[in-house]
Amino acid sequence: MSDRFWEGDTRLDQLDRAQWEALCDGCGKCCLHKLEDADTGALAATNVACRLLDTEAARCRDYRHRHAHVPDCIRLTPRDAATFRWLPSTCAYRLRAEGKPLPDWHYLVCGDREAVHRAGESTRGWTVSEDEAEDLEHHMTDREL
């Protein structure tokens, strides 16, 4: 991997597979169910996670085979990152698509994979699996995604 590939003018479509995957900070927010207001289109966050998300680690339990278990899991590509408005505001894919820098707590910047959790920017410890939750409307949260 080239040094500091996440900075500067490198476009997402110029990244190799390893660089693309390395952008993920491991927050788990993209794995949360969101509700969309039918009238306004506004998205509301819930604390309900995909059944594959390890809610303590904030990581997918079977990332490589996730589509076999969860067929509607999104396959994010460099072209899509700028168009998926449900991506968290702190998502490195979204930030880079918008030409913005990564936050200081991103492990590529600080070298510490636990920093995202200490900064309170991950799903660790406050989410429930969709297998345990009932109506999503009862799981809405005011956390900003």
GULOBA-600716 format. One record per atom (N, C-alpha, C, O): residue in three letters; x, y, z. Coordinates in steps of 0.001 Angstrom, whole numbers, padded with zeros to 6 digits, always signed. Layout:
<atoms>
ALAXYZ;...
</atoms>
This chain:
<atoms>
MET+000839-001180+000000;MET+000000+000000+000000;MET+000883+001242+000000;MET+001879+001312+000720;SER+000506+002209-000812;SER+001313+003425-000843;SER+001114+004215+000442;SER+000053+004173+001064;ASP+002138+004920+000811;ASP+002129+005688+002038;ASP+001126+006833+001963;ASP+001130+007598+000998;ARG+000267+006959+002971;ARG-000688+008060+003132;ARG-001586+008254+001900;ARG-001861+009382+001493;PHE-002029+007150+001326;PHE-002893+007164+000140;PHE-004219+007868+000377;PHE-004865+008300-000577;TRP-004631+007989+001620;TRP-005924+008579+001965;TRP-005906+010107+001958;TRP-006944+010744+002140;GLU-004760+010678+001755;GLU-004647+012130+001763;GLU-004559+012675+000339;GLU-004390+011922-000620;GLY-004673+013958+000224;GLY-004430+014628-001040;GLY-005507+014424-002076;GLY-006691+014306-001762;ASP-005071+014385-003312;ASP-005993+014373-004438;ASP-006279+012986-004996;ASP-006880+012868-006064;THR-005868+011945-004304;THR-006125+010593-004796;THR-007625+010342-004803;THR-008290+010426-003770;ARG-008144+010035-005978;ARG-009576+009736-006108;ARG-009843+008307-005642;ARG-008969+007442-005705;LEU-011061+008079-005176;LEU-011418+006743-004705;LEU-011252+005693-005795;LEU-010854+004564-005511;ASP-011549+006050-007025;ASP-011437+005063-008105;ASP-009993+004762-008491;ASP-009742+003906-009339;GLN-009055+005454-007880;GLN-007629+005191-008121;GLN-007031+004248-007074;GLN-005882+003825-007199;LEU-007805+003924-006055;LEU-007303+003057-004991;LEU-007338+001597-005416;LEU-008233+001166-006144;ASP-006348+000845-004949;ASP-006407-000601-005187;ASP-007302-001226-004113;ASP-007741-000538-003192;ARG-007563-002498-004231;ARG-008499-003179-003329;ARG-008080-003063-001863;ARG-008917-002809-000997;ALA-006799-003245-001586;ALA-006314-003170-000207;ALA-006481-001758+000358;ALA-006871-001597+001514;GLN-006194-000754-000434;GLN-006373+000627+000014;GLN-007845+000923+000266;GLN-008200+001544+001267;TRP-008701+000470-000655;TRP-010141+000677-000503;TRP-010631+000081+000815;TRP-011331+000744+001581;GLU-010266-001158+001070;GLU-010707-001823+002294;GLU-010111-001153+003538;GLU-010755-001105+004587;ALA-008891-000641+003422;ALA-008232-000005+004565;ALA-008912+001299+004976;ALA-008734+001750+006108;LEU-009674+001903+004095;LEU-010358+003147+004451;LEU-011395+002945+005554;LEU-011674+003872+006314;CYS-011959+001769+005648;CYS-012989+001518+006656;CYS-012382+001641+008054;CYS-011382+000995+008368;ASP-013002+002480+008886;ASP-012479+002684+010242;ASP-013013+001682+011254;ASP-012581+001679+012406;GLY-013954+000825+010837;GLY-014493-000186+011732;GLY-015517+000346+012719;GLY-015678-000212+013805;CYS-016212+001421+012355;CYS-017203+001987+013272;CYS-018481+001157+013337;CYS-019129+001117+014382;GLY-018858+000494+012243;GLY-020065-000313+012205;GLY-021340+000463+011927;GLY-022411-000139+011842;LYS-021262+001777+011784;LYS-022471+002593+011584;LYS-023203+002268+010285;LYS-024425+002401+010215;CYS-022484+001853+009278;CYS-023151+001534+008010;CYS-024008+000275+008148;CYS-024866+000015+007304;CYS-023782-000506+009202;CYS-024529-001738+009426;CYS-025791-001529+010256;CYS-026494-002490+010571;LEU-026078-000293+010607;LEU-027284+000011+011381;LEU-028466+000224+010462;LEU-028322+000748+009358;HIS-029634-000185+010922;HIS-030860+000065+010178;HIS-031241+001528+010354;HIS-031138+002087+011445;LYS-031682+002131+009264;LYS-032144+003508+009282;LYS-033588+003528+008825;LYS-034027+002655+008077;LEU-034317+004524+009275;LEU-035700+004705+008864;LEU-035769+005972+008015;LEU-035136+006980+008330;GLU-036541+005906+006943;GLU-036682+007067+006069;GLU-038093+007631+006177;GLU-039074+006901+006037;ASP-038188+008931+006427;ASP-039484+009609+006486;ASP-040065+009644+005077;ASP-039437+010158+004152;ALA-041263+009096+004919;ALA-041891+009005+003600;ALA-042175+010377+002996;ALA-042182+010524+001774;ASP-042409+011375+003832;ASP-042738+012705+003327;ASP-041509+013548+003006;ASP-041458+014225+001979;THR-040521+013500+003893;THR-039361+014386+003728;THR-038131+013694+003164;THR-037238+014349+002627;GLY-038083+012367+003285;GLY-036893+011637+002852;GLY-035781+011660+003889;GLY-034717+011080+003672;ALA-036020+012330+005019;ALA-035011+012399+006075;ALA-034769+011011+006656;ALA-035688+010204+006790;LEU-033514+010757+006994;LEU-033138+009475+007588;LEU-033043+009602+009099;LEU-032530+010593+009618;ALA-033532+008609+009788;ALA-033432+008548+011248;ALA-032651+007301+011620;ALA-032875+006221+011073;ALA-031747+007465+012543;ALA-030906+006356+012981;ALA-031628+005495+014006;ALA-032465+005977+014770;THR-031289+004218+014006;THR-031749+003308+015056;THR-030519+002687+015705;THR-029396+002848+015227;ASN-030750+001983+016790;ASN-029648+001254+017414;ASN-029686-000226+017035;ASN-029087-001062+017712;VAL-030395-000542+015947;VAL-030542-001928+015497;VAL-029521-002221+014395;VAL-029472-001549+013365;ALA-028724-003232+014649;ALA-027647-003596+013733;ALA-027991-004842+012928;ALA-028805-005667+013346;CYS-027373-004957+011801;CYS-027445-006167+010984;CYS-027089-007369+011847;CYS-026267-007267+012758;ARG-027701-008486+011562;ARG-027467-009695+012361;ARG-026002-010148+012329;ARG-025569-010881+013219;LEU-025245-009731+011334;LEU-023840-010139+011256;LEU-022894-009232+012033;LEU-021728-009574+012229;LEU-023393-008068+012480;LEU-022504-007156+013197;LEU-022270-007655+014615;LEU-023213-007876+015374;ASP-021016-007828+014954;ASP-020642-008136+016334;ASP-020770-006818+017091;ASP-019955-005913+016906;THR-021786-006706+017939;THR-022090-005422+018567;THR-021044-004977+019588;THR-020988-003797+019934;GLU-020231-005886+020066;GLU-019154-005493+020980;GLU-017890-005085+020228;GLU-017193-004162+020648;ALA-017595-005747+019147;ALA-016399-005430+018367;ALA-016671-004366+017303;ALA-015747-003711+016821;ALA-017951-004198+016939;ALA-018364-003268+015882;ALA-017780-003688+014526;ALA-017409-002843+013711;ARG-017706-004981+014303;ARG-017182-005520+013045;ARG-018110-006627+012549;ARG-018791-007287+013334;CYS-018122-006812+011245;CYS-018919-007877+010643;CYS-018318-009231+011017;CYS-017103-009423+010961;ARG-019176-010153+011395;ARG-018717-011491+011786;ARG-018264-012333+010595;ARG-017477-013266+010755;ASP-018757-012007+009410;ASP-018402-012784+008221;ASP-018365-011864+006995;ASP-019101-012064+006029;TYR-017504-010868+007057;TYR-017429-009845+006013;TYR-017271-010453+004611;TYR-017958-010047+003674;ARG-016394-011394+004481;ARG-016117-011985+003174;ARG-017352-012631+002546;ARG-017537-012561+001331;HIS-018196-013258+003364;HIS-019375-013973+002861;HIS-020690-013293+003235;HIS-021744-013927+003197;ARG-020641-012029+003589;ARG-021826-011331+004113;ARG-023006-011357+003156;ARG-024152-011429+003600;HIS-022755-011302+001862;HIS-023861-011271+000898;HIS-024602-012606+000816;HIS-025759-012646+000398;ALA-023953-013681+001206;ALA-024622-014975+001238;ALA-025620-015031+002390;ALA-026644-015710+002302;HIS-025311-014308+003478;HIS-026169-014298+004663;HIS-027164-013138+004649;HIS-028290-013262+005132;VAL-026731-012016+004088;VAL-027547-010794+004053;VAL-027509-010274+002613;VAL-026702-009402+002290;PRO-028365-010799+001760;PRO-028317-010446+000334;PRO-028436-008957+000033;PRO-027907-008491-000976;ASP-029122-008203+000889;ASP-029266-006776+000605;ASP-028171-005912+001228;ASP-028279-004686+001235;CYS-027121-006542+001750;CYS-025972-005784+002231;CYS-025372-005051+001026;CYS-025121-005653-000019;ILE-025153-003779+001184;ILE-024694-002943+000071;ILE-023254-003266-000308;ILE-022391-003460+000549;ARG-023025-003317-001598;ARG-021659-003455-002130;ARG-021204-002055-002521;ARG-021470-001589-003628;LEU-020530-001409-001619;LEU-020081-000044-001837;LEU-018899-000026-002802;LEU-017936-000773-002627;THR-018974+000821-003808;THR-017892+000981-004774;THR-017454+002444-004770;THR-018182+003302-004271;PRO-016276+002741-005317;PRO-015825+004138-005360;PRO-016842+005076-006020;PRO-016989+006224-005601;ARG-017525+004604-007023;ARG-018511+005433-007713;ARG-019707+005735-006814;ARG-020303+006807-006913;ASP-020060+004791-005935;ASP-021237+004917-005087;ASP-021038+005795-003864;ASP-022003+006371-003361;ALA-019824+005912-003379;ALA-019578+006551-002086;ALA-020174+007953-001996;ALA-020669+008343-000938;ALA-020135+008693-003054;ALA-020660+010061-003026;ALA-022177+010105-003110;ALA-022783+011135-002812;THR-022797+009008-003510;THR-024248+009024-003712;THR-025039+008373-002590;THR-026244+008597-002486;PHE-024401+007580-001756;PHE-025109+006929-000662;PHE-025231+007897+000508;PHE-024307+008030+001310;ARG-026359+008564+000601;ARG-026531+009579+001643;ARG-026694+008965+003029;ARG-026636+009677+004032;TRP-026894+007665+003096;TRP-027025+007002+004381;TRP-025683+006679+005019;TRP-025627+006258+006175;LEU-024596+006876+004268;LEU-023287+006640+004876;LEU-023088+007637+006013;LEU-023472+008800+005893;PRO-022499+007193+007099;PRO-022273+008101+008229;PRO-021456+009333+007805;PRO-020621+009255+006905;SER-021707+010443+008455;SER-020988+011681+008123;SER-019493+011554+008376;SER-018701+012311+007813;THR-019101+010598+009223;THR-017694+010378+009537;THR-017053+009291+008678;THR-015863+009010+008824;CYS-017823+008680+007791;CYS-017324+007568+006979;CYS-016188+008035+006067;CYS-016322+009028+005351;ALA-015080+007314+006101;ALA-013924+007683+005289;ALA-014241+007660+003799;ALA-013717+008480+003044;TYR-015091+006735+003368;TYR-015469+006691+001951;TYR-016203+007971+001573;TYR-015923+008584+000542;ARG-017130+008357+002411;ARG-017901+009577+002152;ARG-017001+010815+002219;ARG-017054+011680+001345;LEU-016181+010887+003261;LEU-015293+012038+003419;LEU-014364+012196+002219;LEU-014198+013296+001691;ARG-013765+011097+001798;ARG-012835+011173+000658;ARG-013578+011507-000633;ARG-013048+012235-001473;ALA-014795+010991-000808;ALA-015594+011319-001990;ALA-015919+012808-002018;ALA-016048+013400-003090;GLU-016051+013414-000835;GLU-016347+014840-000727;GLU-015079+015688-000678;GLU-015157+016909-000545;GLY-013913+015055-000783;GLY-012648+015781-000762;GLY-012241+016275+000614;GLY-011447+017209+000731;LYS-012781+015653+001662;LYS-012496+016070+003035;LYS-011472+015137+003667;LYS-011344+013984+003256;PRO-010742+015631+004668;PRO-009752+014787+005348;PRO-010408+013814+006318;PRO-011552+014000+006732;LEU-009669+012784+006666;LEU-010136+011831+007669;LEU-010011+012463+009051;LEU-009133+013296+009279;PRO-010893+012067+009975;PRO-010805+012610+011337;PRO-009539+012133+012045;PRO-008959+011110+011681;ASP-009125+012876+013046;ASP-007911+012539+013792;ASP-007969+011163+014425;ASP-006929+010526+014594;TRP-009170+010677+014787;TRP-009289+009382+015438;TRP-009271+008208+014445;TRP-009250+007054+014874;HIS-009277+008471+013153;HIS-009226+007375+012176;HIS-007878+006677+012304;HIS-006839+007333+012390;TYR-007895+005363+012317;TYR-006654+004617+012565;TYR-005578+004879+011519;TYR-004392+004765+011828;LEU-005955+005223+010300;LEU-004931+005547+009301;LEU-004181+006825+009681;LEU-003010+006990+009338;VAL-004847+007705+010376;VAL-004238+008967+010801;VAL-003445+008786+012088;VAL-002309+009248+012193;CYS-004051+008107+013078;CYS-003419+008020+014397;CYS-002701+006700+014662;CYS-001914+006606+015604;GLY-002963+005675+013840;GLY-002290+004391+014017;GLY-002904+003484+015064;GLY-002310+002467+015421;ASP-004088+003830+015566;ASP-004702+003073+016647;ASP-006129+002674+016273;ASP-007004+003533+016169;ARG-006367+001387+016072;ARG-007696+000904+015679;ARG-008744+001076+016778;ARG-009940+001031+016491;GLU-008335+001268+017997;GLU-009281+001465+019099;GLU-009714+002925+019231;GLU-010668+003211+019954;ALA-009053+003834+018567;ALA-009359+005263+018702;ALA-010792+005589+018289;ALA-011420+006453+018900;VAL-011316+004928+017279;VAL-012694+005163+016833;VAL-013679+004858+017960;VAL-014699+005534+018098;HIS-013381+003866+018744;HIS-014254+003479+019850;HIS-014120+004457+021020;HIS-015118+004875+021607;ARG-012876+004817+021352;ARG-012660+005780+022441;ARG-013276+007136+022120;ARG-013716+007852+023019;ALA-013306+007488+020834;ALA-013882+008773+020416;ALA-015408+008741+020421;ALA-016055+009765+020197;GLY-015985+007561+020678;GLY-017438+007442+020693;GLY-018047+007459+019307;GLY-019223+007784+019147;GLU-017257+007110+018302;GLU-017708+007165+016915;GLU-018073+005806+016343;GLU-018265+005670+015134;SER-018170+004802+017201;SER-018508+003471+016710;SER-019814+002980+017334;SER-020398+003643+018192;THR-020250+001824+016891;THR-021475+001216+017408;THR-021213+000355+018641;THR-022144-000221+019205;ARG-019995+000269+019047;ARG-019623-000606+020155;ARG-020418-000273+021423;ARG-020405+000850+021926;GLY-021113-001316+021914;GLY-021742-001223+023215;GLY-023127-000581+023287;GLY-023722-000583+024365;TRP-023665-000039+022214;TRP-024986+000613+022320;TRP-025996+000113+021285;TRP-027054+000715+021103;THR-025673-000963+020625;THR-026561-001486+019594;THR-027097-002859+019967;THR-026560-003537+020843;VAL-028170-003256+019287;VAL-028738-004590+019437;VAL-028861-005214+018051;VAL-028995-004513+017048;SER-028814-006515+018015;SER-028953-007228+016750;SER-030396-007182+016272;SER-031329-007149+017075;GLU-030568-007180+014965;GLU-031921-007222+014403;GLU-032644-008499+014806;GLU-033874-008547+014783;ASP-031899-009527+015172;ASP-032509-010774+015625;ASP-033159-010623+016999;ASP-034028-011414+017364;GLU-032743-009608+017762;GLU-033285-009377+019095;GLU-034309-008248+019127;GLU-035161-008203+020015;ALA-034226-007351+018173;ALA-035099-006175+018154;ALA-036459-006527+017560;ALA-036612-007509+016834;GLU-037418-005710+017888;GLU-038738-005874+017276;GLU-038957-004687+016342;GLU-038193-004520+015392;ASP-039952-003877+016573;ASP-040245-002751+015686;ASP-039121-001722+015702;ASP-038729-001234+016762;LEU-038610-001402+014528;LEU-037528-000424+014425;LEU-037911+000927+015010;LEU-037062+001631+015557;GLU-039187+001293+014898;GLU-039646+002581+015415;GLU-039378+002728+016913;GLU-039259+003846+017415;HIS-039283+001606+017627;HIS-039018+001624+019061;HIS-037521+001687+019368;HIS-037115+001689+020530;HIS-036714+001738+018320;HIS-035261+001733+018502;HIS-034597+002961+017909;HIS-033389+002963+017672;MET-035367+003991+017670;MET-034782+005216+017114;MET-033862+005847+018138;MET-034113+005776+019341;THR-032798+006463+017659;THR-031814+007091+018529;THR-031518+008492+018006;THR-031680+008770+016818;ASP-031089+009361+018894;ASP-030726+010708+018467;ASP-029234+010822+018156;ASP-028724+011918+017923;ARG-028553+009704+018154;ARG-027133+009716+017789;ARG-026986+010137+016342;ARG-027736+009696+015471;GLU-026026+010981+016102;GLU-025762+011408+014745;GLU-024931+010353+014037;GLU-023922+009873+014554;LEU-025373+010014+012867;LEU-024602+009070+012068;LEU-023947+009869+010983;LEU-023227+009311+010155;
</atoms>
